[in-house]
Amino acid sequence: MKLLVGLGNPGAQYARHRHNIGFMAVDRIAAAHGFGPWRARFQALTADGTLGGEKVLLLKPQTFMNLSGQAVGEAMRFLKLAPADLIVFHDEIDLAPAKLKVKTGGGHAGHNGLRSLHAHVGDAYHRVRMGVGHPGHKDAVPGYVLHDFAKADREGWVEDMLRGVEDGAPALPALDWATFQNKVALRLSPPRPSRPAPDAAPRAPEPETRQPAADPRTPLQRLADRFR
């Protein structure tokens, strides 16, 4: 069994924030792959289903971002799961918008949700880092992530990334990162349709050439005609 966690803050006022892209990801997986209804347990909302033939539990902590580890730790202890069974979707300011990367282990880089997870379950879990870009100065980060995506982004690359997550989700229980990331990349940067080779340009008709008619005069007559 795998536990797929989306990080975010509960409440409608946070639903479109950059910080909530993890919630958006698991919501889309649930809707696209026929997961059961969301229900309250483990200080979170959970939904049961299968991906790639393996049982999966989706989880959205309802403890607010900086206490996410409480809900995830409770679920893991009850389900007897190890960090290797945990995949976490979260916003990543150190990646440009429309970039997605997968990472296992490592530091939390100041992300409060990851910081809480580290405290409750350790750091040896898998992360799906969903790039949202950086505001340019560290003091601007809280206001930046706790703000809605621009409409153009939400309807553009954010939608494409979430559709890619839907497409690649069946590869997640097997930890088939290559397939998962390829599915996302195909949504974010679809291949351009190949153009048919242009037809060969028609050749211009060659001008008609006529052979001059044979001159019936004798050389002496031609010479005489020149002096007439």
Buried (B, 14 or more C-beta within 10 A) or exposed (E): EBBBBBBBBBEEEBBBBBBBBBBBBBBBBBEBBEBEEBEEBBBBBBBBBBBBEEEBBBBBBBBBBEBBBBBBBBBBEEEEBEBEBBBBBBBBBBBEBBBBBBEBEEEBEEBBBBBBBBBBBBBEBBBBBBBBBBBEEEEEBEEBBBEBBEEEBBEBBBBBBBBBBBBBBBBBBBBBBEBBBBBBBBBBEEEEEEEEEEEEEEEEEEEEEEEEEEEEEEEEEEEEEEEE
